[in-house]
Amino acid sequence: MAKYSYMTQEGFDKLKAELLELKTEGRRKAAKAIGEAREKGDLSENAEYDAAKDAQGMLEMKISKMEENLSNARVINYDDLDSSKVVILSTVKIKQEKSGKEFQYTIVSQAEADLKAGKISVNSPIGKGLLGKEVGEIAEVHTPRGAIKFEILDIAIHM
């Protein structure tokens, strides 16, 4: 059974555009590199040819993975989201109990995660720990360094 990947329309469109780029320009560049390496003579001892073939294999693997992600993608409708608890696409303000530091994250799909932009994956330890929690609740997040407790200060859905 396929595992669904929930994402925004923006994330879906970005992934689709990147896939198209790889299937057209990426494949064209890989074929050109193989052709140039082939022209250099004996293929049995041609490291450049081997490297170009390996790069082509990696490109095809990436294309295949992206196609799988798109086929299992489910675009989320903002109108269907409940802001009373943490769900995917929630922007959550949390406070670490021990240090008192406050953080704000938006919970997104794995494909859209970008920590610098404050977007964490729903599959990350923090994402998993926050899901389903309501304002005022304490979320216990299990990380490689041990359990960390966060208080949910605010939950919002931003489009």
Secondary structure, 3 states (H helix, E strand, C coil): CCCCEEECHHHHHHHHHHHHHHHHHHHHHHHHHHHHHHCCCCHHHCHHHHHHHHHHHHHHHHHHHHHHHHHCEEECCHHHCCCCECCCCEEEEEEECCCCCEEEEEEECHHHCEHHHCEEECCCHHHHHHCCCECCCEEEEEECCEEEEEEEEEEEECC
